[in-house]
């Protein structure tokens, strides 16, 4: 069993990461999942949230992704993210404001409203940004 596996994280603006990982965690429609070397082949959509890559040197790189797709095939993982933001680029105060606004919106919108999915994704993204910025979540 291999200890590391190749991973590439790609956004519409280019390659964000291309290296080897010990473990990757991300969030799919059914919750958080992890990938280790020799993982079974699979493909899934990604929900807005944190993407954590534990690199072969033990360091962990984290991005806030706004959704996308990921595939594990023949021991290689490819992440096609709609967008990826580093925690260092997040304004903590602004992220907290966005989370409060997203919470307010979700509290007033009906599940049957056409904008429900977009509001839910905005809330997930706002929560991930707050978490990545190291601020306590205002759930």
C-alpha positions in Angstrom: 0.0 0.0 0.0 1.4 3.4 -1.0 1.6 6.0 1.7 1.1 9.0 -0.6 -1.0 9.7 -3.7 -0.9 12.5 -6.3 -3.5 15.2 -6.1 -4.2 18.2 -8.3 -6.6 21.0 -7.3 -7.7 23.1 -10.3 -10.0 26.2 -10.4 -11.2 28.1 -13.5 -8.1 30.4 -13.0 -5.6 27.6 -12.9 -3.9 25.0 -10.8 -3.9 25.8 -7.1 -2.0 22.7 -5.9 -0.2 19.9 -7.7 1.6 17.5 -5.3 1.4 14.4 -3.1 -0.9 13.9 -0.1 -1.2 11.6 2.8 -4.8 12.4 3.3 -7.4 14.8 1.8 -10.7 15.8 3.5 -13.5 17.7 1.7 -17.3 18.0 2.0 -19.7 16.3 -0.4 -23.5 16.3 -0.5 -23.6 13.6 2.2 -21.1 15.3 4.5 -17.3 15.3 5.1 -15.3 12.5 3.5 -11.6 11.6 3.5 -9.3 10.1 0.9 -6.2 8.1 1.7 -3.8 6.3 -0.7 -5.3 3.3 -2.5 -8.8 4.7 -2.2 -11.5 3.1 -4.3 -12.3 4.9 -7.5 -15.1 7.4 -7.1 -16.5 10.7 -8.3 -18.6 13.2 -6.3 -19.8 16.7 -6.3 -18.3 19.1 -3.7 -20.3 21.4 -1.4 -18.9 24.7 -0.3 -16.5 24.1 2.6 -13.0 23.3 3.5 -10.6 21.3 1.5 -7.7 20.1 3.6 -4.6 18.4 2.0 -2.1 16.8 4.4 1.0 16.8 2.2 3.7 14.2 2.2 5.9 16.3 4.5 3.0 16.4 7.1 2.1 20.1 6.5 -1.6 20.8 5.9 -2.8 23.2 3.3 -6.4 24.4 3.5 -8.6 26.2 1.0 -12.2 27.3 1.2 -13.8 26.0 -1.9 -17.1 27.2 -3.3 -18.1 23.8 -4.8 -17.1 21.6 -7.7 -16.3 18.0 -8.4 -13.7 15.5 -7.3 -12.5 12.3 -8.8 -10.3 9.6 -7.4 -9.1 7.3 -10.2 -6.4 4.7 -10.1 -4.8 6.2 -7.0 -4.8 9.9 -8.2 -7.2 12.6 -7.0 -8.3 15.5 -9.1 -10.4 18.3 -7.5 -12.2 20.7 -9.9 -13.2 23.5 -7.7 -15.5 26.4 -8.7 -13.2 28.6 -6.6 -10.5 28.2 -3.9 -9.6 30.8 -1.3 -6.7 30.5 1.2 -7.5 31.2 4.8 -4.9 34.1 4.8 -6.9 35.9 2.2 -10.1 36.0 4.3 -11.2 39.1 6.2 -12.5 37.6 9.4 -14.8 40.5 10.2 -16.3 40.4 6.7 -16.7 36.7 6.9 -18.6 36.9 10.2 -20.9 39.6 8.6 -21.6 37.4 5.6 -22.4 34.4 7.9 -24.9 36.4 9.9 -26.6 37.7 6.8 -26.7 34.1 5.3 -28.2 32.8 8.6 -30.9 35.5 8.5 -31.7 34.7 4.9 -32.0 30.9 5.7 -34.3 31.7 8.7 -36.8 33.5 6.4 -36.7 31.4 3.2 -39.0 28.5 2.4 -37.5 25.2 1.4 -39.9 25.5 -1.7 -38.5 28.9 -2.7 -36.6 28.8 -5.9 -33.7 30.6 -4.2 -33.4 28.1 -1.3 -30.4 26.1 -2.8 -28.4 29.3 -3.5 -29.1 30.6 0.0 -28.0 27.3 1.5 -24.8 27.2 -0.5 -24.1 30.8 0.5 -24.5 29.9 4.2 -22.2 26.9 3.8 -19.6 29.0 2.1 -19.9 31.8 4.7 -19.5 29.2 7.5 -16.4 27.7 5.9 -14.9 31.2 5.5 -15.4 31.9 9.2 -14.0 28.6 10.2 -11.0 29.0 7.9 -10.4 32.5 9.3 -10.2 31.0 12.8 -13.2 32.9 14.1 -15.9 31.4 16.3 -18.9 30.5 14.2 -22.1 32.5 14.7 -24.5 29.6 13.9 
